[in-house]
Amino acid sequence: MKKFIIGALALVAFGLASAFAAAPVASATGKVLAIEANKIQVVLDVENPAWLKKGAVVKVTNEAGEVVVTAGKVVEVTAKGFTFTTKEATDLPKDAKLTFQKGKIMSGC
């Protein structure tokens, strides 16, 4: 009887753990169309991921996997891409293939 209860509890715990497990965040590849001051306009190769909304934080990596932008803020979303702002705009190569992911909000003291 004890084995049955322990087994049932383990099954319930496993079910809850898998239900609340974080789903992988979709990334998208694209290219920089234009850089104007600290605003970057991007066109994506695929349709916009679900997390891509105005106000979202975006992280940008290059083909080698190096982070080029740690935290940009999305200011406009279009059907084919988006525009975001960052202080690291000058570091972005135009027309290079980049990967865009949901970033983390950076707050400092």
Secondary structure as GFF3:
##gff-version 3
##sequence-region A 1 109
A	DSSP	alpha_helix	2	19	.	.	.	ID=ss1
A	DSSP	beta_strand	28	36	.	.	.	ID=ss2
A	DSSP	beta_strand	39	44	.	.	.	ID=ss3
A	DSSP	beta_strand	57	61	.	.	.	ID=ss4
A	DSSP	beta_strand	67	77	.	.	.	ID=ss5
A	DSSP	beta_strand	81	85	.	.	.	ID=ss6
A	DSSP	three_ten_helix	89	91	.	.	.	ID=ss7
A	DSSP	beta_strand	97	102	.	.	.	ID=ss8
###
